[in-house]
Amino acid sequence: LIAFTSKFNSSNLKKRIIMLNTSKSESQMRFKKWILAPVGISLFMGIAIVNGQNNSDKDIGSLKDQFVVVVDAGHGGSDNGAKATDNELEKDINLAMIKKLKETGKLHPSLKIIPTREDDNFISLNDRVKKAEDVKADLFISIHTDSKEDNHQLSGINCYTSKKSNYSTQSDEFGKALINELKQIEGIKTTNAPQQADFFVLKNSSCPAVLLSIGYLSNESDLTFI
């Protein structure tokens, strides 16, 4: 496993992470198999950290059978989001990533992955947040891609959290752990720290929440990676 910062290096936490995740070598094999697998594995390692912090004296799963993660495919339906140079739409790319995350989640029986949408339909921001509340989610992750038509040099993965959230501390810790993992991926750079943004789904979430933007559709290199 990739080393975490000192406060995550307790032996109990390592055991929990090992229980939930494959070995580094197995992860590297999946990197070659799936382009989205690194993102999925990174999310699960970060989830183990958040769960370990919240239940430091208990084994994973001791409080309930599964750790529930709501994954949100940004945009959808009449809301296309950004458009790539090859006319691919952000809403479709986001949905493809969510489907891959759900597929990867099946490898981890202690996790329950619940999408906010599984097809091309419009969902209000309020309904996205309500989904997490209804299922009593432990974590909310909104997946997006970005675009900047007047600056095609902008590149990379960005992670956002909100200080206005009731779970800002946990969201920041998860964001930091997620970034540490995503930085190991070759082919795209990753931000050095979570950025603050008062997106509706972040500040109104009923659990720790991050918004992850997987590169810029307006950047040729990022688009190739995506």
Buried (B, 14 or more C-beta within 10 A) or exposed (E): EEEBEEEBEEEEBBBBBEEBBBEEEEBBEBBEEBBBBBBBBBBBBBBBBBBBBBBEEEEBBEEEEBBBBBBBBBBBEEEEBBBBEEEBBBBBBBBBBBBBBBBBBEBBEBBBBBBBBEEBEEBEEEEBBBBBBEBEBBBBBBBBBBBBEEEBEBBBBBBBBBEEBBBBEBBBBBBBBBBBBBBBBEEBBBBEEBEEBEBBBBBBBBBBBBBBBBBBBBBEBBBEBB
